[in-house]
Amino acid sequence: MNAKLCPFLVLAAALALPGCRTTDESARYVPAAKPVAHGSTYDPRIVENAEYVAYVEQVARRRGVTVRWVNKPVKRHVDEP
């Protein structure tokens, strides 16, 4: 390695190290969920979208295509209080 290049590499490494300090407590802070009106919280359930799955499989059968779901479609369902 060229002796003139070595100090520049050391300087670049020293300047890059402070950029790695992003793991302090403020970076991991997640605010708590805020309640919605009337003291309830928005708490959806993730359920399989069975109607859509049935429709796609029905169309595929008519066309002679085999469907293999890798990630079945889902929808959010919110229970009313």
PyMOL commands that set and color helices and strands:
alter all, ss='L'
color gray80, all
select helices_A, chain A and resi 6-20+25-28+37-39+50-63
alter helices_A, ss='H'
color red, helices_A
select strands_A, chain A and resi 45-48+74-77
alter strands_A, ss='S'
color yellow, strands_A
deselect
rebuild
show_as cartoon
